[in-house]
Amino acid sequence: MTAPYHYGKQFQQFLQQQLLQQKLKA
């Protein structure tokens, strides 16, 4: 039952990285 939580955390980190990359590109 801990897998979904861990995945969510990784997904959030990935989203943050994508946002950072977009800011740098802009």
Phi and psi restraints in degrees (value plus and minus 20) as a CYANA .aco file:
   2 THR   PHI    -111.2   -71.2
   2 THR   PSI     -31.3     8.7
   3 ALA   PHI     -81.7   -41.7
   3 ALA   PSI     -70.7   -30.7
   4 PRO   PHI     -75.8   -35.8
   4 PRO   PSI     -61.2   -21.2
   5 TYR   PHI     -84.0   -44.0
   5 TYR   PSI     -65.4   -25.4
   6 HIS   PHI     -83.0   -43.0
   6 HIS   PSI     -62.4   -22.4
   7 TYR   PHI     -82.7   -42.7
   7 TYR   PSI     -61.7   -21.7
   8 GLY   PHI     -80.3   -40.3
   8 GLY   PSI     -61.4   -21.4
   9 LYS   PHI     -83.6   -43.6
   9 LYS   PSI     -64.2   -24.2
  10 GLN   PHI     -84.1   -44.1
  10 GLN   PSI     -61.2   -21.2
  11 PHE   PHI     -82.7   -42.7
  11 PHE   PSI     -61.3   -21.3
  12 GLN   PHI     -82.1   -42.1
  12 GLN   PSI     -62.2   -22.2
  13 GLN   PHI     -81.9   -41.9
  13 GLN   PSI     -62.6   -22.6
  14 PHE   PHI     -81.6   -41.6
  14 PHE   PSI     -63.1   -23.1
  15 LEU   PHI     -81.9   -41.9
  15 LEU   PSI     -63.0   -23.0
  16 GLN   PHI     -81.6   -41.6
  16 GLN   PSI     -61.0   -21.0
  17 GLN   PHI     -83.3   -43.3
  17 GLN   PSI     -61.8   -21.8
  18 GLN   PHI     -82.2   -42.2
  18 GLN   PSI     -62.3   -22.3
  19 LEU   PHI     -82.5   -42.5
  19 LEU   PSI     -62.1   -22.1
  20 LEU   PHI     -81.9   -41.9
  20 LEU   PSI     -64.1   -24.1
  21 GLN   PHI     -82.9   -42.9
  21 GLN   PSI     -61.3   -21.3
  22 GLN   PHI     -83.4   -43.4
  22 GLN   PSI     -60.9   -20.9
  23 LYS   PHI     -84.1   -44.1
  23 LYS   PSI     -59.6   -19.6
  24 LEU   PHI     -88.2   -48.2
  24 LEU   PSI     -57.5   -17.5
  25 LYS   PHI     -88.3   -48.3
  25 LYS   PSI     -61.4   -21.4
